[in-house]
């Protein structure tokens, strides 16, 4: 079950940034990924993008994709659960 938490951003701030709510959400996902607070998968999910598109976006901004052992093990477990290993 997925739940969301609304964040209130004053209309004037949105106007000042000249960003849509989706763009702001995407940039927040990128920032949290860059700071190591979200994994690639969770940041991609928050940004509402495919893995490939998110990776391309990170690359276009010069942000390296870090992939640690924990994420590798999570991916292996997912593949096993899907019967792809």
N, C-alpha and C positions, 0 to 999 in steps of 0.2 A: 504494500500500500504506500503510495507516494503522497506526501503532503507538501504544501508550499507555504512559505512565509512571506507575506507582502511587505514591501519596503516602501515607505512614503518618501517621495522626492518632490520637493516643491516645483510647481510648473515653471517658475522663473529659472530654476537651475537647469531644467530640461531644455528650456529655450536657449540658455547661455551656452550649453554644451553643443547645441545643434545636432543632438543625437536622438535617435528613436529609443524607446525603452528596450527593444531587442539589441540594439547596438551597445547600449550601456551595460546590459546583462552580459553580452559577449565580452566586452572589455573587462568587466569584473571577473569573469571566468579566467581570462588570460592572466590577469594580475594575480589571482589566487594560485593559478598553476605556476606562474613564474616564482612566486614566493614559497612554493613547495607545500601550500596548504590544501591543494586539491591535486589528485592524481590526474594524469592525462585523460583517462576515461570519464571521470567525474566532471572535469572542466569542459570536455567536449560535450558531454550531456547537458551541462548548464548553458553552454553556448548555443545549443540546439543545432549542432553541426555533425556531419559525418566525421569519422576519424581522419580520413584523407583530407577533407576540407579544412579541418581544424589544424592539422599538421602543416598544410600549405600556408594557412594564415600565420601560424607561429613563425614559419620560415620567412615569410615576407616581412616580418617585424624583427627578424634577427634573434628570435628566442629559441634556444636549443631545446630539443625534446629530451628530457631525462627519463630514463627507463631503468628502474632499479630492480633488484632481485625480488623484492616483495611483489611488485607489479607483474614480473615474469611468472612467479609462482601462481598468482591470481589468474593470469591468462591460461596457464597450464591446467589449472583446476576447472576453469570454465570450459576449455576444450574437451577435457575428460567428461564433464557433465553432459556436454553436447554429443558425446560419442565420436568425436573427431580425432581422437588419439588412440 
